[in-house]
Amino acid sequence: MNVEELREFCLSRKGTTECFPFDEVTLVFKVMGKMFALIPLDEPDLRIALKCNPERLIQLRETYSAITPAHHFNKAYWNSVLVCPEIPAELLRELVNHSYDEVVAKLPRKLKEELCGL
């Protein structure tokens, strides 16, 4: 996947918006105002930062060396995924969906209802 394919996939999630809140070189994807993915555009290699259940994250990091802690967040459930041949496109899409679902699951009921109405 390239940046545009990754961007389009993130934006295809229901209720997703895109912005540059930190700087002019990081694409940030939010669902109902809550971040679920970031793509730093100033990195030499394409990466995406995503949320992941901590238990699952341990398994993923043991299996894929291209998945590492996301150092720009002080949260155990953010990881950085290097977009490379080691990470199949279907796994990358699954990780984006998982991150999106993690955020949606924690939304207040009113926002979830609004999301369902979109």
Biopython code that builds the backbone (N, CA, C, O; Angstrom):
import numpy as np
from Bio.PDB.StructureBuilder import StructureBuilder

atoms = [
    (1, "MET", "N", (0.848, -1.180, 0.000)),
    (1, "MET", "CA", (0.000, 0.000, 0.000)),
    (1, "MET", "C", (0.892, 1.241, 0.000)),
    (1, "MET", "O", (1.973, 1.252, 0.587)),
    (2, "ASN", "N", (0.412, 2.275, -0.668)),
    (2, "ASN", "CA", (1.122, 3.550, -0.633)),
    (2, "ASN", "C", (0.314, 4.535, 0.228)),
    (2, "ASN", "O", (-0.746, 4.182, 0.744)),
    (3, "VAL", "N", (0.807, 5.744, 0.377)),
    (3, "VAL", "CA", (0.149, 6.736, 1.236)),
    (3, "VAL", "C", (-1.288, 6.977, 0.797)),
    (3, "VAL", "O", (-2.190, 7.005, 1.634)),
    (4, "GLU", "N", (-1.513, 7.148, -0.491)),
    (4, "GLU", "CA", (-2.863, 7.456, -0.965)),
    (4, "GLU", "C", (-3.825, 6.291, -0.729)),
    (4, "GLU", "O", (-4.976, 6.508, -0.350)),
    (5, "GLU", "N", (-3.373, 5.079, -0.947)),
    (5, "GLU", "CA", (-4.229, 3.906, -0.688)),
    (5, "GLU", "C", (-4.558, 3.799, 0.794)),
    (5, "GLU", "O", (-5.694, 3.501, 1.163)),
    (6, "LEU", "N", (-3.578, 4.038, 1.631)),
    (6, "LEU", "CA", (-3.787, 3.997, 3.077)),
    (6, "LEU", "C", (-4.737, 5.102, 3.507)),
    (6, "LEU", "O", (-5.635, 4.876, 4.318)),
    (7, "ARG", "N", (-4.543, 6.282, 2.970)),
    (7, "ARG", "CA", (-5.412, 7.428, 3.267)),
    (7, "ARG", "C", (-6.851, 7.127, 2.858)),
    (7, "ARG", "O", (-7.778, 7.346, 3.638)),
    (8, "GLU", "N", (-7.042, 6.628, 1.644)),
    (8, "GLU", "CA", (-8.389, 6.315, 1.168)),
    (8, "GLU", "C", (-9.052, 5.242, 2.021)),
    (8, "GLU", "O", (-10.250, 5.318, 2.295)),
    (9, "PHE", "N", (-8.276, 4.238, 2.443)),
    (9, "PHE", "CA", (-8.859, 3.192, 3.272)),
    (9, "PHE", "C", (-9.299, 3.754, 4.620)),
    (9, "PHE", "O", (-10.387, 3.437, 5.099)),
    (10, "CYS", "N", (-8.460, 4.585, 5.232)),
    (10, "CYS", "CA", (-8.837, 5.207, 6.514)),
    (10, "CYS", "C", (-10.108, 6.038, 6.349)),
    (10, "CYS", "O", (-11.025, 5.955, 7.166)),
    (11, "LEU", "N", (-10.150, 6.835, 5.289)),
    (11, "LEU", "CA", (-11.313, 7.699, 5.058)),
    (11, "LEU", "C", (-12.578, 6.917, 4.701)),
    (11, "LEU", "O", (-13.681, 7.455, 4.796)),
    (12, "SER", "N", (-12.435, 5.666, 4.296)),
    (12, "SER", "CA", (-13.616, 4.861, 3.951)),
    (12, "SER", "C", (-14.356, 4.364, 5.199)),
    (12, "SER", "O", (-15.471, 3.856, 5.084)),
    (13, "ARG", "N", (-13.761, 4.500, 6.380)),
    (13, "ARG", "CA", (-14.436, 4.119, 7.618)),
    (13, "ARG", "C", (-15.521, 5.155, 7.910)),
    (13, "ARG", "O", (-15.297, 6.354, 7.742)),
    (14, "LYS", "N", (-16.658, 4.709, 8.335)),
    (14, "LYS", "CA", (-17.824, 5.574, 8.565)),
    (14, "LYS", "C", (-17.513, 6.677, 9.580)),
    (14, "LYS", "O", (-16.991, 6.410, 10.662)),
    (15, "GLY", "N", (-17.840, 7.912, 9.215)),
    (15, "GLY", "CA", (-17.689, 9.057, 10.115)),
    (15, "GLY", "C", (-16.263, 9.564, 10.260)),
    (15, "GLY", "O", (-15.985, 10.362, 11.155)),
    (16, "THR", "N", (-15.362, 9.123, 9.406)),
    (16, "THR", "CA", (-13.951, 9.508, 9.523)),
    (16, "THR", "C", (-13.687, 10.863, 8.878)),
    (16, "THR", "O", (-14.195, 11.176, 7.801)),
    (17, "THR", "N", (-12.878, 11.652, 9.570)),
    (17, "THR", "CA", (-12.401, 12.924, 9.045)),
    (17, "THR", "C", (-10.877, 12.912, 9.075)),
    (17, "THR", "O", (-10.262, 12.101, 9.767)),
    (18, "GLU", "N", (-10.287, 13.815, 8.322)),
    (18, "GLU", "CA", (-8.834, 13.905, 8.207)),
    (18, "GLU", "C", (-8.416, 15.331, 8.536)),
    (18, "GLU", "O", (-9.098, 16.286, 8.165)),
    (19, "CYS", "N", (-7.285, 15.473, 9.238)),
    (19, "CYS", "CA", (-6.805, 16.816, 9.557)),
    (19, "CYS", "C", (-5.293, 16.791, 9.780)),
    (19, "CYS", "O", (-4.668, 15.730, 9.770)),
    (20, "PHE", "N", (-4.722, 17.974, 9.980)),
    (20, "PHE", "CA", (-3.303, 18.154, 10.290)),
    (20, "PHE", "C", (-3.202, 18.899, 11.633)),
    (20, "PHE", "O", (-2.767, 20.051, 11.647)),
    (21, "PRO", "N", (-3.590, 18.280, 12.762)),
    (21, "PRO", "CA", (-3.604, 19.056, 14.004)),
    (21, "PRO", "C", (-2.241, 19.308, 14.636)),
    (21, "PRO", "O", (-2.072, 20.312, 15.327)),
    (22, "PHE", "N", (-1.265, 18.431, 14.422)),
    (22, "PHE", "CA", (0.020, 18.581, 15.084)),
    (22, "PHE", "C", (0.977, 19.459, 14.299)),
    (22, "PHE", "O", (1.671, 20.307, 14.860)),
    (23, "ASP", "N", (1.001, 19.245, 13.011)),
    (23, "ASP", "CA", (1.958, 19.917, 12.139)),
    (23, "ASP", "C", (1.442, 19.769, 10.712)),
    (23, "ASP", "O", (0.333, 19.280, 10.495)),
    (24, "GLU", "N", (2.221, 20.177, 9.776)),
    (24, "GLU", "CA", (1.796, 20.061, 8.375)),
    (24, "GLU", "C", (2.329, 18.789, 7.709)),
    (24, "GLU", "O", (2.263, 18.652, 6.487)),
    (25, "VAL", "N", (2.855, 17.863, 8.511)),
    (25, "VAL", "CA", (3.429, 16.656, 7.919)),
    (25, "VAL", "C", (2.851, 15.359, 8.502)),
    (25, "VAL", "O", (3.384, 14.280, 8.247)),
    (26, "THR", "N", (1.784, 15.456, 9.268)),
    (26, "THR", "CA", (1.163, 14.257, 9.837)),
    (26, "THR", "C", (-0.316, 14.257, 9.520)),
    (26, "THR", "O", (-1.054, 15.136, 9.964)),
    (27, "LEU", "N", (-0.753, 13.263, 8.745)),
    (27, "LEU", "CA", (-2.179, 13.097, 8.495)),
    (27, "LEU", "C", (-2.794, 12.424, 9.706)),
    (27, "LEU", "O", (-2.293, 11.400, 10.170)),
    (28, "VAL", "N", (-3.869, 12.986, 10.219)),
    (28, "VAL", "CA", (-4.544, 12.420, 11.379)),
    (28, "VAL", "C", (-5.969, 12.074, 10.974)),
    (28, "VAL", "O", (-6.679, 12.879, 10.373)),
    (29, "PHE", "N", (-6.366, 10.851, 11.320)),
    (29, "PHE", "CA", (-7.705, 10.371, 11.004)),
    (29, "PHE", "C", (-8.472, 10.190, 12.299)),
    (29, "PHE", "O", (-7.996, 9.565, 13.246)),
    (30, "LYS", "N", (-9.684, 10.759, 12.317)),
    (30, "LYS", "CA", (-10.516, 10.728, 13.520)),
    (30, "LYS", "C", (-11.893, 10.200, 13.175)),
    (30, "LYS", "O", (-12.390, 10.379, 12.063)),
    (31, "VAL", "N", (-12.499, 9.545, 14.153)),
    (31, "VAL", "CA", (-13.896, 9.163, 14.048)),
    (31, "VAL", "C", (-14.602, 9.876, 15.201)),
    (31, "VAL", "O", (-14.256, 9.694, 16.368)),
    (32, "MET", "N", (-15.580, 10.675, 14.857)),
    (32, "MET", "CA", (-16.321, 11.461, 15.837)),
    (32, "MET", "C", (-15.365, 12.257, 16.735)),
    (32, "MET", "O", (-15.582, 12.362, 17.943)),
    (33, "GLY", "N", (-14.315, 12.812, 16.140)),
    (33, "GLY", "CA", (-13.372, 13.667, 16.848)),
    (33, "GLY", "C", (-12.288, 12.940, 17.623)),
    (33, "GLY", "O", (-11.458, 13.595, 18.252)),
    (34, "LYS", "N", (-12.262, 11.616, 17.603)),
    (34, "LYS", "CA", (-11.270, 10.836, 18.347)),
    (34, "LYS", "C", (-10.288, 10.176, 17.379)),
    (34, "LYS", "O", (-10.702, 9.535, 16.413)),
    (35, "MET", "N", (-8.995, 10.333, 17.635)),
    (35, "MET", "CA", (-7.971, 9.799, 16.739)),
    (35, "MET", "C", (-7.938, 8.280, 16.736)),
    (35, "MET", "O", (-8.028, 7.636, 17.781)),
    (36, "PHE", "N", (-7.806, 7.713, 15.521)),
    (36, "PHE", "CA", (-7.589, 6.275, 15.418)),
    (36, "PHE", "C", (-6.406, 5.933, 14.525)),
    (36, "PHE", "O", (-5.957, 4.786, 14.529)),
    (37, "ALA", "N", (-5.885, 6.887, 13.758)),
    (37, "ALA", "CA", (-4.732, 6.611, 12.902)),
    (37, "ALA", "C", (-3.985, 7.904, 12.580)),
    (37, "ALA", "O", (-4.586, 8.966, 12.417)),
    (38, "LEU", "N", (-2.659, 7.786, 12.494)),
    (38, "LEU", "CA", (-1.813, 8.910, 12.108)),
    (38, "LEU", "C", (-0.792, 8.417, 11.092)),
    (38, "LEU", "O", (-0.220, 7.337, 11.246)),
    (39, "ILE", "N", (-0.569, 9.211, 10.059)),
    (39, "ILE", "CA", (0.454, 8.888, 9.065)),
    (39, "ILE", "C", (1.431, 10.049, 9.004)),
    (39, "ILE", "O", (1.107, 11.101, 8.451)),
    (40, "PRO", "N", (2.639, 9.872, 9.572)),
    (40, "PRO", "CA", (3.648, 10.931, 9.454)),
    (40, "PRO", "C", (4.216, 10.937, 8.037)),
    (40, "PRO", "O", (4.727, 9.921, 7.566)),
    (41, "LEU", "N", (4.130, 12.058, 7.372)),
    (41, "LEU", "CA", (4.588, 12.160, 5.987)),
    (41, "LEU", "C", (6.055, 12.533, 5.869)),
    (41, "LEU", "O", (6.610, 12.515, 4.770)),
    (42, "ASP", "N", (6.695, 12.872, 6.984)),
    (42, "ASP", "CA", (8.102, 13.273, 6.949)),
    (42, "ASP", "C", (9.056, 12.132, 7.290)),
    (42, "ASP", "O", (10.264, 12.351, 7.383)),
    (43, "GLU", "N", (8.542, 10.930, 7.475)),
    (43, "GLU", "CA", (9.376, 9.755, 7.760)),
    (43, "GLU", "C", (10.000, 9.251, 6.454)),
    (43, "GLU", "O", (9.375, 9.363, 5.399)),
    (44, "PRO", "N", (11.206, 8.705, 6.502)),
    (44, "PRO", "CA", (11.806, 8.175, 5.271)),
    (44, "PRO", "C", (11.048, 6.955, 4.737)),
    (44, "PRO", "O", (10.990, 6.738, 3.527)),
    (45, "ASP", "N", (10.470, 6.161, 5.641)),
    (45, "ASP", "CA", (9.683, 4.995, 5.250)),
    (45, "ASP", "C", (8.241, 5.202, 5.700)),
    (45, "ASP", "O", (7.987, 5.762, 6.766)),
    (46, "LEU", "N", (7.305, 4.746, 4.878)),
    (46, "LEU", "CA", (5.889, 4.909, 5.196)),
    (46, "LEU", "C", (5.529, 4.135, 6.455)),
    (46, "LEU", "O", (5.794, 2.938, 6.561)),
    (47, "ARG", "N", (4.924, 4.834, 7.407)),
    (47, "ARG", "CA", (4.461, 4.252, 8.671)),
    (47, "ARG", "C", (3.059, 4.752, 8.955)),
    (47, "ARG", "O", (2.634, 5.790, 8.446)),
    (48, "ILE", "N", (2.342, 3.989, 9.783)),
    (48, "ILE", "CA", (1.053, 4.442, 10.284)),
    (48, "ILE", "C", (0.991, 4.089, 11.766)),
    (48, "ILE", "O", (1.362, 2.984, 12.161)),
    (49, "ALA", "N", (0.530, 5.013, 12.573)),
    (49, "ALA", "CA", (0.356, 4.774, 14.005)),
    (49, "ALA", "C", (-1.113, 4.461, 14.243)),
    (49, "ALA", "O", (-2.005, 5.164, 13.768)),
    (50, "LEU", "N", (-1.342, 3.379, 14.997)),
    (50, "LEU", "CA", (-2.700, 2.887, 15.231)),
    (50, "LEU", "C", (-2.874, 2.478, 16.686)),
    (50, "LEU", "O", (-1.899, 2.226, 17.393)),
    (51, "LYS", "N", (-4.130, 2.415, 17.127)),
    (51, "LYS", "CA", (-4.443, 1.895, 18.453)),
    (51, "LYS", "C", (-4.651, 0.391, 18.342)),
    (51, "LYS", "O", (-5.114, -0.114, 17.319)),
    (52, "CYS", "N", (-4.301, -0.316, 19.415)),
    (52, "CYS", "CA", (-4.492, -1.759, 19.411)),
    (52, "CYS", "C", (-4.638, -2.241, 20.848)),
    (52, "CYS", "O", (-3.997, -1.718, 21.760)),
    (53, "ASN", "N", (-5.482, -3.237, 21.036)),
    (53, "ASN", "CA", (-5.637, -3.869, 22.337)),
    (53, "ASN", "C", (-4.258, -4.328, 22.814)),
    (53, "ASN", "O", (-3.548, -4.988, 22.055)),
    (54, "PRO", "N", (-3.851, -4.000, 24.054)),
    (54, "PRO", "CA", (-2.493, -4.321, 24.522)),
    (54, "PRO", "C", (-2.123, -5.806, 24.431)),
    (54, "PRO", "O", (-0.986, -6.134, 24.093)),
    (55, "GLU", "N", (-3.058, -6.699, 24.725)),
    (55, "GLU", "CA", (-2.756, -8.128, 24.648)),
    (55, "GLU", "C", (-2.468, -8.539, 23.199)),
    (55, "GLU", "O", (-1.523, -9.279, 22.929)),
    (56, "ARG", "N", (-3.278, -8.058, 22.296)),
    (56, "ARG", "CA", (-3.082, -8.384, 20.885)),
    (56, "ARG", "C", (-1.788, -7.747, 20.366)),
    (56, "ARG", "O", (-1.080, -8.324, 19.540)),
    (57, "LEU", "N", (-1.505, -6.568, 20.862)),
    (57, "LEU", "CA", (-0.307, -5.854, 20.442)),
    (57, "LEU", "C", (0.959, -6.641, 20.772)),
    (57, "LEU", "O", (1.900, -6.662, 19.979)),
    (58, "ILE", "N", (0.987, -7.281, 21.926)),
    (58, "ILE", "CA", (2.140, -8.097, 22.313)),
    (58, "ILE", "C", (2.345, -9.218, 21.294)),
    (58, "ILE", "O", (3.468, -9.465, 20.854)),
    (59, "GLN", "N", (1.260, -9.891, 20.922)),
    (59, "GLN", "CA", (1.344, -10.976, 19.938)),
    (59, "GLN", "C", (1.837, -10.455, 18.590)),
    (59, "GLN", "O", (2.692, -11.069, 17.952)),
    (60, "LEU", "N", (1.291, -9.321, 18.165)),
    (60, "LEU", "CA", (1.680, -8.761, 16.875)),
    (60, "LEU", "C", (3.156, -8.379, 16.853)),
    (60, "LEU", "O", (3.853, -8.641, 15.873)),
    (61, "ARG", "N", (3.630, -7.764, 17.927)),
    (61, "ARG", "CA", (5.034, -7.347, 17.987)),
    (61, "ARG", "C", (5.975, -8.546, 18.008)),
    (61, "ARG", "O", (7.093, -8.468, 17.501)),
    (62, "GLU", "N", (5.525, -9.663, 18.597)),
    (62, "GLU", "CA", (6.342, -10.882, 18.597)),
    (62, "GLU", "C", (6.407, -11.498, 17.200)),
    (62, "GLU", "O", (7.404, -12.122, 16.838)),
    (63, "THR", "N", (5.350, -11.321, 16.424)),
    (63, "THR", "CA", (5.268, -11.920, 15.091)),
    (63, "THR", "C", (5.889, -11.039, 14.011)),
    (63, "THR", "O", (6.536, -11.545, 13.094)),
    (64, "TYR", "N", (5.697, -9.728, 14.114)),
    (64, "TYR", "CA", (6.133, -8.801, 13.065)),
    (64, "TYR", "C", (7.104, -7.761, 13.624)),
    (64, "TYR", "O", (6.735, -6.956, 14.480)),
    (65, "SER", "N", (8.330, -7.782, 13.141)),
    (65, "SER", "CA", (9.307, -6.791, 13.605)),
    (65, "SER", "C", (8.978, -5.390, 13.099)),
    (65, "SER", "O", (9.511, -4.408, 13.616)),
    (66, "ALA", "N", (8.111, -5.284, 12.101)),
    (66, "ALA", "CA", (7.734, -3.980, 11.540)),
    (66, "ALA", "C", (6.694, -3.255, 12.405)),
    (66, "ALA", "O", (6.316, -2.125, 12.096)),
    (67, "ILE", "N", (6.231, -3.896, 13.484)),
    (67, "ILE", "CA", (5.290, -3.258, 14.409)),
    (67, "ILE", "C", (6.046, -2.945, 15.690)),
    (67, "ILE", "O", (6.548, -3.843, 16.365)),
    (68, "THR", "N", (6.120, -1.658, 16.016)),
    (68, "THR", "CA", (6.882, -1.205, 17.173)),
    (68, "THR", "C", (6.056, -0.213, 17.984)),
    (68, "THR", "O", (5.047, 0.287, 17.488)),
    (69, "PRO", "N", (6.461, 0.085, 19.226)),
    (69, "PRO", "CA", (5.735, 1.090, 19.999)),
    (69, "PRO", "C", (5.770, 2.441, 19.285)),
    (69, "PRO", "O", (6.773, 2.803, 18.671)),
    (70, "ALA", "N", (4.689, 3.162, 19.371)),
    (70, "ALA", "CA", (4.633, 4.508, 18.785)),
    (70, "ALA", "C", (5.181, 5.482, 19.820)),
    (70, "ALA", "O", (4.528, 5.761, 20.826)),
    (71, "HIS", "N", (6.367, 5.992, 19.575)),
    (71, "HIS", "CA", (7.058, 6.820, 20.566)),
    (71, "HIS", "C", (6.455, 8.211, 20.734)),
    (71, "HIS", "O", (6.746, 8.891, 21.718)),
    (72, "HIS", "N", (5.625, 8.644, 19.795)),
    (72, "HIS", "CA", (5.059, 9.979, 19.912)),
    (72, "HIS", "C", (3.842, 10.007, 20.830)),
    (72, "HIS", "O", (3.257, 11.067, 21.052)),
    (73, "PHE", "N", (3.458, 8.848, 21.366)),
    (73, "PHE", "CA", (2.359, 8.789, 22.323)),
    (73, "PHE", "C", (2.830, 8.067, 23.573)),
    (73, "PHE", "O", (3.599, 7.109, 23.495)),
    (74, "ASN", "N", (2.370, 8.528, 24.712)),
    (74, "ASN", "CA", (2.718, 7.892, 25.971)),
    (74, "ASN", "C", (1.594, 6.936, 26.373)),
    (74, "ASN", "O", (1.116, 6.961, 27.507)),
    (75, "LYS", "N", (1.189, 6.110, 25.443)),
    (75, "LYS", "CA", (0.092, 5.179, 25.691)),
    (75, "LYS", "C", (0.529, 3.794, 25.256)),
    (75, "LYS", "O", (1.136, 3.639, 24.196)),
    (76, "ALA", "N", (0.230, 2.797, 26.052)),
    (76, "ALA", "CA", (0.646, 1.425, 25.751)),
    (76, "ALA", "C", (-0.055, 0.853, 24.526)),
    (76, "ALA", "O", (0.453, -0.081, 23.906)),
    (77, "TYR", "N", (-1.210, 1.397, 24.170)),
    (77, "TYR", "CA", (-1.978, 0.778, 23.089)),
    (77, "TYR", "C", (-1.777, 1.426, 21.722)),
    (77, "TYR", "O", (-2.495, 1.086, 20.782)),
    (78, "TRP", "N", (-0.837, 2.334, 21.584)),
    (78, "TRP", "CA", (-0.505, 2.879, 20.265)),
    (78, "TRP", "C", (0.711, 2.146, 19.723)),
    (78, "TRP", "O", (1.675, 1.920, 20.455)),
    (79, "ASN", "N", (0.678, 1.781, 18.477)),
    (79, "ASN", "CA", (1.818, 1.137, 17.837)),
    (79, "ASN", "C", (2.086, 1.785, 16.490)),
    (79, "ASN", "O", (1.201, 2.392, 15.886)),
    (80, "SER", "N", (3.313, 1.647, 16.037)),
    (80, "SER", "CA", (3.724, 2.174, 14.752)),
    (80, "SER", "C", (3.944, 0.988, 13.824)),
    (80, "SER", "O", (4.671, 0.053, 14.162)),
    (81, "VAL", "N", (3.317, 1.028, 12.660)),
    (81, "VAL", "CA", (3.419, -0.077, 11.715)),
    (81, "VAL", "C", (4.144, 0.416, 10.466)),
    (81, "VAL", "O", (3.676, 1.316, 9.769)),
    (82, "LEU", "N", (5.284, -0.190, 10.206)),
    (82, "LEU", "CA", (6.025, 0.100, 8.990)),
    (82, "LEU", "C", (5.307, -0.585, 7.835)),
    (82, "LEU", "O", (5.074, -1.793, 7.875)),
    (83, "VAL", "N", (4.958, 0.178, 6.813)),
    (83, "VAL", "CA", (4.270, -0.379, 5.654)),
    (83, "VAL", "C", (5.345, -0.983, 4.743)),
    (83, "VAL", "O", (6.059, -0.264, 4.044)),
    (84, "CYS", "N", (5.444, -2.301, 4.765)),
    (84, "CYS", "CA", (6.502, -3.005, 4.054)),
    (84, "CYS", "C", (6.000, -4.388, 3.656)),
    (84, "CYS", "O", (4.916, -4.791, 4.078)),
    (85, "PRO", "N", (6.762, -5.115, 2.859)),
    (85, "PRO", "CA", (6.329, -6.451, 2.429)),
    (85, "PRO", "C", (6.042, -7.414, 3.586)),
    (85, "PRO", "O", (5.236, -8.334, 3.443)),
    (86, "GLU", "N", (6.700, -7.205, 4.731)),
    (86, "GLU", "CA", (6.444, -8.076, 5.888)),
    (86, "GLU", "C", (4.999, -7.962, 6.371)),
    (86, "GLU", "O", (4.441, -8.921, 6.905)),
    (87, "ILE", "N", (4.401, -6.797, 6.185)),
    (87, "ILE", "CA", (3.026, -6.552, 6.627)),
    (87, "ILE", "C", (2.116, -6.642, 5.402)),
    (87, "ILE", "O", (2.081, -5.713, 4.595)),
    (88, "PRO", "N", (1.384, -7.740, 5.251)),
    (88, "PRO", "CA", (0.482, -7.867, 4.102)),
    (88, "PRO", "C", (-0.592, -6.777, 4.142)),
    (88, "PRO", "O", (-0.993, -6.327, 5.215)),
    (89, "ALA", "N", (-1.047, -6.364, 2.970)),
    (89, "ALA", "CA", (-2.069, -5.310, 2.877)),
    (89, "ALA", "C", (-3.322, -5.688, 3.662)),
    (89, "ALA", "O", (-3.946, -4.825, 4.279)),
    (90, "GLU", "N", (-3.698, -6.972, 3.647)),
    (90, "GLU", "CA", (-4.905, -7.378, 4.379)),
    (90, "GLU", "C", (-4.713, -7.228, 5.886)),
    (90, "GLU", "O", (-5.662, -6.879, 6.588)),
    (91, "LEU", "N", (-3.503, -7.484, 6.400)),
    (91, "LEU", "CA", (-3.242, -7.276, 7.821)),
    (91, "LEU", "C", (-3.268, -5.790, 8.141)),
    (91, "LEU", "O", (-3.791, -5.393, 9.182)),
    (92, "LEU", "N", (-2.720, -4.977, 7.277)),
    (92, "LEU", "CA", (-2.733, -3.534, 7.485)),
    (92, "LEU", "C", (-4.169, -3.012, 7.552)),
    (92, "LEU", "O", (-4.498, -2.204, 8.420)),
    (93, "ARG", "N", (-5.024, -3.474, 6.635)),
    (93, "ARG", "CA", (-6.440, -3.071, 6.668)),
    (93, "ARG", "C", (-7.106, -3.560, 7.955)),
    (93, "ARG", "O", (-7.911, -2.843, 8.549)),
    (94, "GLU", "N", (-6.772, -4.778, 8.383)),
    (94, "GLU", "CA", (-7.331, -5.311, 9.625)),
    (94, "GLU", "C", (-6.909, -4.461, 10.821)),
    (94, "GLU", "O", (-7.714, -4.204, 11.716)),
    (95, "LEU", "N", (-5.649, -4.025, 10.838)),
    (95, "LEU", "CA", (-5.158, -3.189, 11.932)),
    (95, "LEU", "C", (-5.843, -1.829, 11.950)),
    (95, "LEU", "O", (-6.169, -1.313, 13.019)),
    (96, "VAL", "N", (-6.063, -1.243, 10.773)),
    (96, "VAL", "CA", (-6.790, 0.036, 10.697)),
    (96, "VAL", "C", (-8.213, -0.159, 11.220)),
    (96, "VAL", "O", (-8.700, 0.644, 12.016)),
    (97, "ASN", "N", (-8.877, -1.222, 10.775)),
    (97, "ASN", "CA", (-10.236, -1.497, 11.244)),
    (97, "ASN", "C", (-10.272, -1.724, 12.745)),
    (97, "ASN", "O", (-11.181, -1.247, 13.425)),
    (98, "HIS", "N", (-9.293, -2.445, 13.265)),
    (98, "HIS", "CA", (-9.233, -2.709, 14.704)),
    (98, "HIS", "C", (-9.078, -1.397, 15.477)),
    (98, "HIS", "O", (-9.762, -1.180, 16.477)),
    (99, "SER", "N", (-8.191, -0.535, 15.018)),
    (99, "SER", "CA", (-7.983, 0.750, 15.677)),
    (99, "SER", "C", (-9.266, 1.577, 15.661)),
    (99, "SER", "O", (-9.658, 2.158, 16.673)),
    (100, "TYR", "N", (-9.906, 1.620, 14.507)),
    (100, "TYR", "CA", (-11.184, 2.330, 14.359)),
    (100, "TYR", "C", (-12.214, 1.758, 15.345)),
    (100, "TYR", "O", (-12.881, 2.506, 16.059)),
    (101, "ASP", "N", (-12.332, 0.429, 15.374)),
    (101, "ASP", "CA", (-13.304, -0.230, 16.262)),
    (101, "ASP", "C", (-13.007, 0.030, 17.733)),
    (101, "ASP", "O", (-13.926, 0.196, 18.535)),
    (102, "GLU", "N", (-11.708, 0.068, 18.095)),
    (102, "GLU", "CA", (-11.320, 0.357, 19.481)),
    (102, "GLU", "C", (-11.822, 1.744, 19.896)),
    (102, "GLU", "O", (-12.314, 1.926, 21.010)),
    (103, "VAL", "N", (-11.695, 2.705, 19.000)),
    (103, "VAL", "CA", (-12.135, 4.070, 19.300)),
    (103, "VAL", "C", (-13.659, 4.137, 19.358)),
    (103, "VAL", "O", (-14.222, 4.726, 20.281)),
    (104, "VAL", "N", (-14.324, 3.538, 18.378)),
    (104, "VAL", "CA", (-15.795, 3.563, 18.347)),
    (104, "VAL", "C", (-16.376, 2.911, 19.595)),
    (104, "VAL", "O", (-17.363, 3.400, 20.143)),
    (105, "ALA", "N", (-15.778, 1.817, 20.051)),
    (105, "ALA", "CA", (-16.287, 1.112, 21.233)),
    (105, "ALA", "C", (-16.254, 1.988, 22.481)),
    (105, "ALA", "O", (-17.052, 1.790, 23.397)),
    (106, "LYS", "N", (-15.345, 2.946, 22.526)),
    (106, "LYS", "CA", (-15.208, 3.803, 23.707)),
    (106, "LYS", "C", (-15.953, 5.136, 23.577)),
    (106, "LYS", "O", (-15.906, 5.965, 24.486)),
    (107, "LEU", "N", (-16.635, 5.339, 22.454)),
    (107, "LEU", "CA", (-17.397, 6.577, 22.285)),
    (107, "LEU", "C", (-18.608, 6.586, 23.211)),
    (107, "LEU", "O", (-19.179, 5.535, 23.504)),
    (108, "PRO", "N", (-18.996, 7.773, 23.670)),
    (108, "PRO", "CA", (-20.240, 7.863, 24.434)),
    (108, "PRO", "C", (-21.424, 7.405, 23.565)),
    (108, "PRO", "O", (-21.385, 7.512, 22.339)),
    (109, "ARG", "N", (-22.448, 6.908, 24.207)),
    (109, "ARG", "CA", (-23.601, 6.357, 23.494)),
    (109, "ARG", "C", (-24.184, 7.346, 22.490)),
    (109, "ARG", "O", (-24.551, 6.960, 21.381)),
    (110, "LYS", "N", (-24.271, 8.610, 22.869)),
    (110, "LYS", "CA", (-24.849, 9.617, 21.977)),
    (110, "LYS", "C", (-24.043, 9.718, 20.668)),
    (110, "LYS", "O", (-24.622, 9.812, 19.586)),
    (111, "LEU", "N", (-22.716, 9.697, 20.778)),
    (111, "LEU", "CA", (-21.876, 9.780, 19.572)),
    (111, "LEU", "C", (-22.001, 8.500, 18.739)),
    (111, "LEU", "O", (-21.996, 8.559, 17.510)),
    (112, "LYS", "N", (-22.113, 7.340, 19.406)),
    (112, "LYS", "CA", (-22.303, 6.087, 18.660)),
    (112, "LYS", "C", (-23.621, 6.123, 17.892)),
    (112, "LYS", "O", (-23.686, 5.685, 16.743)),
    (113, "GLU", "N", (-24.660, 6.640, 18.517)),
    (113, "GLU", "CA", (-25.952, 6.742, 17.856)),
    (113, "GLU", "C", (-25.873, 7.693, 16.661)),
    (113, "GLU", "O", (-26.457, 7.431, 15.610)),
    (114, "GLU", "N", (-25.147, 8.796, 16.833)),
    (114, "GLU", "CA", (-24.954, 9.747, 15.736)),
    (114, "GLU", "C", (-24.180, 9.093, 14.598)),
    (114, "GLU", "O", (-24.502, 9.293, 13.426)),
    (115, "LEU", "N", (-23.161, 8.313, 14.944)),
    (115, "LEU", "CA", (-22.362, 7.607, 13.940)),
    (115, "LEU", "C", (-23.235, 6.627, 13.156)),
    (115, "LEU", "O", (-23.114, 6.530, 11.935)),
    (116, "CYS", "N", (-24.098, 5.916, 13.838)),
    (116, "CYS", "CA", (-24.987, 4.947, 13.180)),
    (116, "CYS", "C", (-25.968, 5.653, 12.248)),
    (116, "CYS", "O", (-26.430, 5.070, 11.267)),
    (117, "GLY", "N", (-26.279, 6.901, 12.554)),
    (117, "GLY", "CA", (-27.215, 7.655, 11.738)),
    (117, "GLY", "C", (-26.591, 8.286, 10.501)),
    (117, "GLY", "O", (-27.300, 8.788, 9.629)),
    (118, "LEU", "N", (-25.265, 8.262, 10.425)),
    (118, "LEU", "CA", (-24.589, 8.875, 9.274)),
    (118, "LEU", "C", (-24.895, 8.138, 7.987)),
    (118, "LEU", "O", (-24.406, 8.523, 6.924)),
]
sb = StructureBuilder()
sb.init_structure("model")
sb.init_model(0)
sb.init_chain("A")
sb.init_seg("    ")
for serial, (resi, resn, name, xyz) in enumerate(atoms, 1):
    if name == "N":
        sb.init_residue(resn, " ", resi, " ")
    sb.init_atom(name, np.array(xyz, "f"), 0.0, 1.0, " ", f" {name:<3s}", serial, name[0])
structure = sb.get_structure()
